[in-house]
Amino acid sequence: MNAAIGESSHLRHGTGVGPPALFPQPPTHHGLLDPNKIPQLMPYAWAWPLDELDAPARQLRRDAAIRLVQMARGGSRAAAARYLGISPGALQSATVTIRAWQKVPGNAAAYQDALQRIAEIAASATGIEAPSSTRLTTTDTG
């Protein structure tokens, strides 16, 4: 029995601790976006639609990268952040800041429009690939 408990308690690399996300995002752009080409810090060539928004630029770019990974792979924000190599603290900071900003009327819809434009840019981009050091080796989407 101890062997069975010990075996079941080992976590795969990249697996989050705690309950799975209640509402993980489905992959809306699966096959259209390559998650391996989504960098942790988006280049200006992709992120320019965010400049039209009146939001904290660094957190918005970080959040947009997380959202692109969710669009490509599905899963939770935490899983997308881990995939990109974004620390839990940076994820929390971006989440709190961007959620507060999205509560202002019109911001959430404008951000959604900008994300769709970024996804189109990223899907057509060539030659930009995130360093492998920011990628997990497992297929964790939780």
GIWO-V487458 format. One line per field, one symbol per residue. phi: phi as a letter, one per 20 degrees, with the letter a starting at -180 (. if undefined). A space follows every 50 residues. Layout:
phi = ???
//
This chain:
phi = .fffffffefefgnefeoffgfcfffffcgnedeffdeefdffggeegff ffeebfgffffffffffffffednneffffffgenefgffffffffffff ffffgnfffffffffffffffffefcndcffffedeeedfcf
//
